[in-house]
């Protein structure tokens, strides 16, 4: 099961033989013994059938039975339990849109329930687990970030908050990676202005990600290519201050010294402002 799970969601499947209308008596989806309609079974029996299907990893059927509990017994406590389990079953089946819909219904119907935090976490996971390779459109990444932020801010003391924070950081890093990919594309084609704009986004907006050292080095490369030596020197100075032990700084240092230059801060550019932020303790 993805992420943390409350003890309320640990699936303990009862032995079917112990119940008069046990799991084995459901001969087909939606039918009971001798083709009896599902309506002849109690909410608990149908719920247990859903759990049984989960234990068999038949997540699609599990979601169906949990949905039938909600449909046939909409005002029961079993319906509330079935709704969150349906969201989980859909997520396990990688039916992410359906998982989001079920999780959102739970949040809408039971906003003050103890399990609302888990419903919000499931909703966030349904976006997060769809994040594509870095070269694809990043709309889902933004949606994952928004949903994860809700978990972090609305349920800070829940068991899901820590996992949400870790996934938020990974998704944030993913967005920075997208900017870097585009920046490298422009840099290889000598479109230096366009490349600089992408690397600048990483330095200014994604400072806490793993891509910042490379972004600063690529700025050194780009500015040197344009003959803007002061900007290149300032980028290298920031790189040296924060990431002196990295290969990126070593490469930038070689580029500068190869042209008789050295890392140095010039304050009359946007990188100078970034450097001043760093000196004040606002960097990273």
Beta strands, then each sheet from edge to edge (+ up, - down):
end
